[in-house]
């Protein structure tokens, strides 16, 4: 027969894991929401607000990462998505402010999360390039295109085997092609 006290311990452990997982999912949503707000603020040119939101975002990410003390929770889907969004938002803000993209750090748990965030960043850079061209800031358009090109060149150096990362990395070439076409059009029109 089953040892009842041992089974109760298993049940308690599972309940504790589920409770921790629910907290992690909620915190992941908080990180996602703030990440999207940072990106939106940057697109609007409201860097002061983006910086303020970024401070809150870093605190929420830290709280999320603290919940990942259980190794299985580190690879929970909501954690992965939240970290990718954080990387995208932080890298986008950094790019607009300094022309640099944030580096990978081990606190981001998995290098694939970082790389997928960079892949997603190319979509925001493409959007920025288009928006900047629309208001006549053609140098900013070229700068965003060059950043996408740089990310793509670095991703090509990797032997990517993970499916989600491979799919996102493959998508960069489409963003790059759009930007090459845009920059070519601007050159033909004598804008750059």
C-alpha positions as CSV (number, residue, x, y, z in Angstrom):
1,X,0.0,0.0,0.0
2,X,1.0,3.6,-0.5
3,X,2.6,5.4,2.4
4,X,0.0,8.1,3.3
5,X,2.5,10.6,4.8
6,X,4.8,10.2,1.8
7,X,1.9,10.8,-0.5
8,X,0.7,13.8,1.5
9,X,4.3,15.2,1.1
10,X,4.1,14.7,-2.7
11,X,0.7,16.4,-2.8
12,X,2.0,19.3,-0.7
13,X,5.0,19.7,-2.9
14,X,2.8,19.8,-6.1
15,X,0.5,22.3,-4.5
16,X,3.4,24.5,-3.6
17,X,4.8,24.3,-7.1
18,X,1.4,25.2,-8.6
19,X,1.1,28.2,-6.3
20,X,4.6,29.4,-7.2
21,X,3.8,28.8,-10.9
22,X,0.7,31.0,-10.6
23,X,2.7,33.8,-9.1
24,X,5.3,33.4,-11.9
25,X,2.6,33.7,-14.5
26,X,1.1,36.8,-12.9
27,X,4.6,38.4,-12.6
28,X,5.3,37.4,-16.3
29,X,2.2,39.4,-17.3
30,X,3.4,42.4,-15.4
31,X,6.8,42.2,-17.2
32,X,5.0,41.8,-20.6
33,X,2.8,44.8,-19.9
34,X,5.6,47.1,-18.9
35,X,7.8,45.9,-21.8
36,X,5.1,46.9,-24.3
37,X,4.6,50.2,-22.5
38,X,8.3,51.0,-22.8
39,X,8.3,50.1,-26.5
40,X,5.3,52.2,-27.2
41,X,6.7,55.2,-25.3
42,X,9.9,55.0,-27.3
43,X,8.0,54.9,-30.6
44,X,6.2,58.0,-29.4
45,X,9.5,59.7,-28.7
46,X,8.7,59.9,-25.0
47,X,12.1,58.8,-23.7
48,X,11.6,60.3,-20.3
49,X,8.5,58.1,-19.7
50,X,10.2,55.1,-21.3
51,X,13.1,55.6,-18.8
52,X,10.7,55.7,-15.9
53,X,8.8,52.7,-17.1
54,X,12.1,50.9,-17.6
55,X,13.0,51.3,-13.9
56,X,9.7,49.6,-13.0
57,X,10.3,47.0,-15.6
58,X,13.7,46.1,-14.2
59,X,12.1,45.7,-10.7
60,X,9.4,43.5,-12.1
61,X,11.9,41.4,-14.0
62,X,14.0,41.0,-10.8
63,X,10.9,39.8,-8.9
64,X,10.1,37.4,-11.8
65,X,13.6,36.0,-11.7
66,X,13.5,35.5,-7.9
67,X,10.4,33.3,-8.5
68,X,12.5,31.1,-10.8
69,X,14.4,29.5,-7.9
70,X,12.7,26.2,-8.8
71,X,14.6,25.1,-12.0
72,X,11.5,23.9,-13.7
73,X,9.9,27.4,-13.4
74,X,12.9,28.9,-15.2
75,X,11.8,27.2,-18.4
76,X,8.1,27.9,-18.0
77,X,6.6,29.4,-21.2
78,X,5.5,32.6,-19.5
79,X,9.0,33.2,-18.1
80,X,10.5,32.7,-21.6
81,X,8.1,35.2,-23.2
82,X,8.5,37.8,-20.5
83,X,12.3,37.7,-20.7
84,X,12.1,38.0,-24.5
85,X,9.8,41.0,-24.2
86,X,12.1,42.5,-21.6
87,X,15.1,42.1,-23.9
88,X,13.2,43.6,-26.8
89,X,12.1,46.6,-24.8
90,X,15.4,47.2,-23.0
91,X,17.4,46.8,-26.2
92,X,15.1,49.1,-28.1
93,X,15.3,51.8,-25.5
94,X,19.1,51.4,-25.3
95,X,19.4,51.6,-29.1
96,X,17.4,54.8,-29.4
97,X,19.3,56.4,-26.5
98,X,22.8,55.3,-27.3
99,X,22.9,53.4,-30.5
100,X,23.9,50.2,-28.6
101,X,22.0,47.0,-27.9
102,X,22.1,45.5,-24.4
103,X,24.3,42.5,-24.0
104,X,23.4,39.0,-22.7
105,X,23.8,38.6,-19.0
106,X,23.4,35.2,-17.1
107,X,20.5,36.6,-15.0
108,X,18.4,36.4,-18.2
109,X,18.4,32.6,-17.5
110,X,18.9,31.3,-21.1
111,X,20.8,32.7,-24.0
112,X,17.9,31.6,-26.3
113,X,15.6,34.0,-24.5
114,X,18.0,36.8,-25.2
115,X,18.5,35.8,-28.8
116,X,14.7,35.6,-29.4
117,X,14.3,39.0,-27.8
118,X,16.9,40.4,-30.3
119,X,15.0,38.7,-33.2
120,X,11.8,40.5,-32.0
121,X,13.8,43.7,-31.7
122,X,14.2,43.8,-35.5
123,X,10.5,44.3,-35.9
124,X,10.6,47.4,-33.7
125,X,13.7,48.7,-35.5
126,X,11.9,48.2,-38.8
127,X,8.9,50.1,-37.5
128,X,11.2,52.9,-36.2
129,X,12.9,53.1,-39.6
130,X,9.6,53.5,-41.4
131,X,8.3,56.1,-38.9
132,X,11.6,58.1,-39.0
133,X,11.5,58.1,-42.9
134,X,7.9,59.4,-42.7
135,X,9.0,62.4,-40.8
136,X,12.2,63.1,-42.8
137,X,14.8,61.7,-40.3
138,X,16.5,59.6,-43.0
139,X,19.7,59.1,-41.0
140,X,17.7,57.4,-38.3
141,X,16.1,55.2,-40.9
142,X,19.6,54.1,-42.1
143,X,20.8,53.6,-38.5
144,X,17.9,51.3,-37.8
145,X,18.4,49.3,-41.0
146,X,22.1,49.0,-40.1
147,X,21.2,47.6,-36.7
148,X,18.9,45.0,-38.2
149,X,21.7,44.1,-40.7
150,X,24.2,43.7,-37.7
151,X,21.8,41.5,-35.8
152,X,21.2,39.4,-38.8
153,X,24.9,39.0,-39.6
154,X,25.6,37.9,-36.0
155,X,22.7,35.4,-36.0
156,X,24.0,33.9,-39.2
157,X,27.2,32.9,-37.2
158,X,25.2,30.7,-34.9
159,X,24.3,27.0,-35.4
160,X,20.7,27.4,-34.2
161,X,18.9,24.1,-33.5
162,X,16.0,25.2,-31.3
163,X,12.8,25.6,-33.4
164,X,11.3,28.8,-32.0
165,X,14.7,30.6,-32.2
166,X,15.3,29.3,-35.7
167,X,11.9,30.5,-36.8
168,X,12.4,34.0,-35.3
169,X,16.0,34.2,-36.7
170,X,14.7,33.3,-40.1
171,X,12.2,36.2,-39.9
172,X,15.0,38.8,-39.6
173,X,15.8,38.5,-43.2
174,X,12.3,39.7,-44.1
175,X,12.7,42.7,-41.9
176,X,16.1,43.4,-43.4
177,X,14.7,43.1,-47.0
178,X,12.0,45.6,-46.2
179,X,14.6,48.0,-44.8
180,X,17.0,47.5,-47.8
181,X,14.1,48.3,-50.1
182,X,13.2,51.4,-48.0
183,X,16.8,52.7,-48.0
184,X,17.2,52.0,-51.7
185,X,14.0,54.0,-52.4
186,X,15.2,56.9,-50.3
187,X,18.6,56.8,-52.1
188,X,16.8,56.9,-55.5
189,X,14.8,59.9,-54.4
190,X,18.0,61.6,-53.3
191,X,16.9,61.7,-49.6
192,X,20.1,60.1,-48.3
